[in-house]
Amino acid sequence: MKQSAYRTIATPFQTADHGVSRRLALRSSGIALFGLVCHCAFARTGEQRTESRRPDAGPPREIRERMERQRAFSERMRNAGSMDERMKIMEEQRAWERQRAVEDLKEQLGVSDQEWTVIRPRVQAVYDLVHPPLRIRPGSTQPTNEVERRRRDLQELLRDEKAPADQIKARLSAFRAAKERATQQLSAARRSLRQLMTVRQEAVLVLNGLLD
């Protein structure tokens, strides 16, 4: 009984001290773990940045292919033996650039290969109406659509300050009629394309100038 009287009894202050010590220990271990996680994350980020800065990384494959294609066109232009051959190469290059512009929309629209087989002809139809191709000839470019032909006819006539008013009127009427037909064709092509688009895809085409 006497020995039990000398048994050590923890006071409230001692109990509190032990609780505080345990909390500090847990907090310290948590901070250490957090620091370790952050260190690993920063290390991975640094490795990724180092990887992106490696000189052998180079541009993406698609960019490399385009650069190689451009170099090939330039090489052919330098080796061309006549002006007609150069014009042919320029037309081929413009056609390739137009094709790439349309194909780039596939990724922007986020469609599959199967969906693209249905969507692409309608995209191409609208693209050709919005960006009509030009036929390159030595010293000039020839329009390939009716609107541009009628525009050029009117411009050539107006160079003559003595052009009869009735001829000007006739060519002006032809130009206006061609523009009206082109507007109707574009509206129909856009309506056909819009039917296949989601709201997001429609917004992408509006930003690209194909839909209004």
C-alpha positions as CSV (number, residue, x, y, z in Angstrom):
1,M,0.0,0.0,0.0
2,K,2.8,2.4,0.8
3,Q,4.7,1.6,-2.3
4,S,1.6,2.3,-4.4
5,A,1.4,5.8,-2.8
6,Y,4.7,6.6,-4.4
7,R,3.5,5.5,-7.9
8,T,4.1,8.3,-10.4
9,I,0.8,9.9,-11.5
10,A,0.8,12.1,-14.6
11,T,-0.4,15.6,-14.0
12,P,-2.7,17.4,-16.4
13,F,0.2,19.5,-17.5
14,Q,2.3,16.5,-18.3
15,T,-0.5,14.9,-20.2
16,A,-0.9,18.0,-22.3
17,D,2.9,18.1,-22.9
18,H,2.8,14.6,-24.2
19,G,-0.2,15.4,-26.5
20,V,1.6,18.5,-27.9
21,S,4.7,16.4,-28.5
22,R,2.7,13.8,-30.4
23,R,1.0,16.5,-32.5
24,L,4.4,18.1,-33.2
25,A,5.8,14.8,-34.3
26,L,2.9,14.0,-36.5
27,R,3.0,17.5,-38.0
28,S,6.8,17.2,-38.6
29,S,6.4,13.9,-40.3
30,G,3.6,15.3,-42.5
31,I,5.7,18.2,-43.5
32,A,8.6,15.9,-44.3
33,L,6.4,13.7,-46.5
34,F,4.9,16.7,-48.3
35,G,8.5,18.0,-49.0
36,L,9.4,14.6,-50.4
37,V,6.4,14.5,-52.7
38,C,7.1,18.1,-53.9
39,H,10.7,17.2,-54.5
40,C,9.8,14.2,-56.6
41,A,7.2,16.3,-58.6
42,F,9.7,19.1,-59.2
43,A,12.3,16.6,-60.2
44,R,10.0,15.0,-62.8
45,T,9.0,18.5,-64.1
46,G,12.7,19.3,-64.4
47,E,13.3,16.1,-66.3
48,Q,10.5,16.9,-68.7
49,R,11.8,20.4,-69.3
50,T,15.3,19.0,-69.9
51,E,13.8,16.5,-72.3
52,S,12.0,19.2,-74.2
53,R,15.2,21.3,-74.4
54,R,17.3,18.4,-75.8
55,P,18.7,19.4,-79.2
56,D,17.8,16.1,-80.7
57,A,14.1,16.4,-79.9
58,G,13.3,18.4,-83.0
59,P,9.9,19.6,-84.3
60,P,6.9,17.2,-84.4
61,R,6.7,14.7,-87.3
62,E,4.0,16.6,-89.1
63,I,6.0,19.9,-89.1
64,R,9.1,18.0,-90.3
65,E,7.1,16.5,-93.2
66,R,5.8,20.0,-94.2
67,M,9.3,21.5,-94.0
68,E,10.6,18.6,-96.2
69,R,7.8,19.1,-98.7
70,Q,8.5,22.9,-98.9
71,R,12.2,22.2,-99.4
72,A,11.3,19.7,-102.2
73,F,9.2,22.4,-103.9
74,S,12.0,24.9,-103.7
75,E,14.5,22.4,-105.1
76,R,12.2,21.7,-108.0
77,M,11.7,25.4,-108.7
78,R,15.5,25.9,-108.8
79,N,15.9,23.0,-111.3
80,A,12.9,24.0,-113.5
81,G,14.0,24.5,-117.1
82,S,11.2,26.8,-118.2
83,M,8.6,29.3,-117.0
84,D,5.7,26.9,-117.8
85,E,7.3,24.3,-115.6
86,R,7.7,26.8,-112.8
87,M,4.1,27.8,-113.1
88,K,3.1,24.1,-113.0
89,I,5.1,23.6,-109.8
90,M,3.6,26.6,-108.2
91,E,0.1,25.4,-109.0
92,E,0.9,22.0,-107.5
93,Q,2.3,23.6,-104.4
94,R,-0.8,25.8,-104.0
95,A,-3.1,22.7,-104.4
96,W,-1.1,20.9,-101.8
97,E,-1.3,23.8,-99.4
98,R,-5.1,24.0,-99.9
99,Q,-5.4,20.2,-99.3
100,R,-3.4,20.5,-96.1
101,A,-5.6,23.4,-94.9
102,V,-8.6,21.2,-95.3
103,E,-7.0,18.2,-93.7
104,D,-5.9,20.3,-90.7
105,L,-9.6,20.8,-89.9
106,K,-10.0,17.1,-89.2
107,E,-8.0,17.3,-86.0
108,Q,-9.6,20.6,-85.0
109,L,-13.0,19.0,-85.4
110,G,-12.0,15.9,-83.4
111,V,-13.6,13.5,-85.8
112,S,-12.7,9.9,-86.6
113,D,-11.4,8.7,-90.0
114,Q,-14.8,7.2,-90.8
115,E,-16.6,10.4,-89.9
116,W,-14.1,12.4,-91.9
117,T,-15.0,10.5,-95.1
118,V,-18.5,11.9,-94.8
119,I,-17.6,15.4,-93.5
120,R,-14.6,16.2,-95.7
121,P,-16.5,16.6,-99.1
122,R,-18.8,19.2,-97.4
123,V,-15.9,21.0,-95.8
124,Q,-14.1,21.0,-99.2
125,A,-17.1,22.4,-100.9
126,V,-17.4,25.3,-98.5
127,Y,-13.6,25.9,-98.5
128,D,-13.5,26.2,-102.3
129,L,-16.4,28.7,-102.2
130,V,-14.8,30.8,-99.5
131,H,-11.3,30.5,-100.9
132,P,-11.7,30.1,-104.7
133,P,-8.5,28.7,-106.3
134,L,-6.5,30.7,-108.8
135,R,-4.9,29.4,-112.0
136,I,-1.4,30.7,-112.2
137,R,-0.1,31.8,-115.6
138,P,3.1,33.7,-116.6
139,G,2.7,37.3,-115.5
140,S,-0.8,36.9,-114.1
141,T,-3.3,34.7,-112.3
142,Q,-6.5,33.5,-113.9
143,P,-9.6,33.2,-111.8
144,T,-11.3,29.9,-111.8
145,N,-14.8,30.9,-110.6
146,E,-17.5,33.0,-112.2
147,V,-17.4,35.8,-109.7
148,E,-13.8,36.6,-110.2
149,R,-14.1,36.3,-114.0
150,R,-16.9,38.8,-114.0
151,R,-15.0,41.1,-111.6
152,R,-12.0,41.1,-113.9
153,D,-14.1,41.7,-117.0
154,L,-15.6,44.8,-115.3
155,Q,-12.2,46.1,-114.1
156,E,-10.8,45.8,-117.6
157,L,-13.7,47.7,-119.1
158,L,-13.4,50.5,-116.5
159,R,-9.7,51.0,-117.5
160,D,-11.1,52.6,-120.7
161,E,-12.4,56.0,-119.7
162,K,-14.5,56.1,-122.9
163,A,-16.2,52.8,-122.3
164,P,-19.9,53.1,-123.3
165,A,-22.3,53.2,-120.4
166,D,-24.4,50.4,-121.7
167,Q,-21.4,48.0,-121.7
168,I,-20.5,49.0,-118.2
169,K,-24.1,48.4,-117.2
170,A,-24.2,45.0,-118.8
171,R,-20.9,43.9,-117.2
172,L,-22.0,45.3,-113.8
173,S,-25.3,43.3,-114.0
174,A,-23.4,40.1,-114.9
175,F,-21.0,40.7,-112.0
176,R,-23.9,41.2,-109.6
177,A,-25.8,38.1,-110.9
178,A,-22.6,36.0,-110.4
179,K,-22.2,37.3,-106.9
180,E,-25.8,36.4,-106.1
181,R,-25.5,32.9,-107.4
182,A,-22.2,32.4,-105.4
183,T,-24.0,33.6,-102.3
184,Q,-26.8,31.1,-102.7
185,Q,-24.3,28.3,-103.4
186,L,-22.3,29.2,-100.3
187,S,-25.4,29.3,-98.2
188,A,-26.5,25.9,-99.4
189,A,-23.1,24.4,-98.8
190,R,-22.8,25.9,-95.4
191,R,-26.3,24.6,-94.5
192,S,-25.3,21.1,-95.6
193,L,-22.1,21.2,-93.6
194,R,-23.8,22.6,-90.5
195,Q,-26.2,19.7,-90.3
196,L,-23.4,17.3,-89.5
197,M,-21.7,19.6,-86.9
198,T,-22.0,19.7,-83.1
199,V,-22.1,23.1,-81.5
200,R,-18.4,22.9,-80.6
201,Q,-17.5,21.8,-84.2
202,E,-19.6,24.6,-85.6
203,A,-17.7,27.1,-83.5
204,V,-14.4,25.8,-84.8
205,L,-15.5,26.3,-88.4
206,V,-16.8,29.8,-87.6
207,L,-13.4,30.7,-86.2
208,N,-11.8,29.3,-89.4
209,G,-14.1,31.4,-91.6
210,L,-16.0,28.5,-93.2
211,L,-19.3,29.0,-91.3
212,D,-20.9,32.3,-90.4
